[in-house]
Amino acid sequence: MLAILYLHSRRFLIWALSALFVVLFFLGDIKPAPSQPAVETNLPTRILQTSGADSTNALLPEWSQISLGSLPPINSDGSVNAAGVSRSWKSGQTPDQFLSLGDISQALRSELLPVSEVGKKTNLDVKSIALSAFPLVGEQTLNQLVEAVSSLGQVKAANIPPVAALLAAKGLTNSLNLPIATILNQFPQVGNSKLKDIDLQQFPLSSIPNLDATPLQQFNGWQNAVVKDIPGLANLPLSQFPTPVAELGGVVMRIDAIYGGAESKRQNTISGSDVVGFNKGCGENCPYLELDDVENVGRQARGSLEGKQWISGKYQQVEGGWGCLKSVNGGKEPTGRLPFGSAFKVVVMEPNEKTDTVDTALYFRLQAFCGATPYFIGPVPFFSYRVNAPIFVGLLNSNAAAAVSVPNNSLPAPTSTATATNSLNKNIQSNSAATSANVVPSVGLVQGINVDTLAQTTSSLESGGNYNLAGPYVCADNGNNCGYALGKYQYMSYNDTVKNLIASKPGGNDFLLKLKSKGYQPTDAEIFQYFPPADQESIFKRDLANSLATVSTEVDPTTGQLFEGDRLIERVAQKHFGGNYSKVDGDGSDAFGRYTIKSYGKEVLKRYKAQGV
């Protein structure tokens, strides 16, 4: 009897527990708290508190405590030798050991820094460092050093010990009491001698006046200098670069489920590349994270983001890269996202259905003035997540590629100036014409001018290369057109082409209305969403090439000849600064009064020629 009662009571208990399970199932998903941390990483972190009724805490990297030298080491070997770029990396190296200043120029703008500024931000006394620890200086010829370092040519050689030692080694001991510029005039052959021809270990960096205050971009070949070879730069927090690493947008989602390689035909994605966009579908072998709003209250509450999929980049490769380096790695990179800007890509690696965990990793790319490789250099371990953990995904924008340098449909460089000019003359557009930004002129030479280099020098003057910069509020045409200068090239928001591009985005018309208001300040995230880098590069490359072709047919009132060479560059720059109908060499200035039309053209020319083209 007791055995029968025990059996009945045990069955009742099982029935009661089953009924409770069913009730809880319909009330909401059962999500027991994990016994291990939901997010794991070896990097310094901070808490991001999301706003709204469904607020939650998301763990983010603390970029003020993370540098290229303190990131985890890469887990693979590799090399690149293409288009003049030669680089290799070994498993165990940190990114500062294989990335050059040119690779991070667009994303971080490190070349704008002098080593004295790096030293201040990293508590490093750079003046006491040996010159041998700054290899970029050793690579400079005496001519290049004098050109790079302010007022150096007026200093007597005897007062600069390493220069005196170099000249003495060349047999010019009797000339050491002369200014360096005078010595170079009298003995031009010595100007080609490099500082590294002598032992630089015996000289501190302070032995060359103003060297520590010279921006890195003033030195010849700065693009090829590896980050670790710039004193202090490997330890500079990523938040302290001229263009800092930071969150783009503010979308945080919850990892609702983790699926393995048996999955296929996934189209509701938020992953991809800056070439194909960040909603690239996956056909076969599609491990992924299924994401949800952070509300986490079960099936009764469904948000607009529920069911979004972040595909594993370990399994899906997508198109990436641009220009002369686009073909590296077969033109492919792991699918992923750019939630922290274009310095690196965040990639989901191996989702594990059994443990409900997933690792993520960072992938880097190499760059040159003519293009960029796909993001394929990795993996560098990043964050590990469990199911239900919040994950930062950044800015969601499925309608535009985000953070491109040159669109993927750029044509190959023409074989001659005449080819470029003829093709452009067939379809000349005014700078304000309402045309599609997807039609991009050839990247190469137009009338002998390198379009890429001229674009780069113009952006350095306009914004320092910042795609998300909002300039001053300006009214033109007797107050009929008012708005803000936007992005890397500071296009006015009332420019017809810019207006059409912004209006084509969901919510774009509302953003345009806001830009007409003087009291409104556009945010980085808004500019990134409505006027993304892809659009900025597209219209500027086209406008610049068209302007070069058009201005070359106009007469220069100063010379009486057609604009060409240096004067062509000056005039094209003047038109970008003052408009198509601005007076040649005019004295009109911008809202800051920094430049006149004439001085702006001369400054662009100076920076262009400094690139050695």
PyMOL commands that set and color helices and strands:
alter all, ss='L'
color gray80, all
select helices_A, chain A and resi 2-27+63-65+95-97+101-108+110-112+115-122+126-128+131-133+135-138+142-148+152-154+157-159+161-169+173-175+180-186+188-192+195-197+200-202+205-207+216-218+222-224+227-229+233-235+238-240+328-331+417-425+451-462+496-503+508-515+524-530+533-551+565-578+597-610
alter helices_A, ss='H'
color red, helices_A
select strands_A, chain A and resi 39-40+45-49+57-61+78-82+85-89+251-259+288-292+308-311+317-319+322-323+332-334+345-348+357-364+367-368+371-372+377-386+390-394+445-446+449-450+470-476+481-486+491-492
alter strands_A, ss='S'
color yellow, strands_A
deselect
rebuild
show_as cartoon
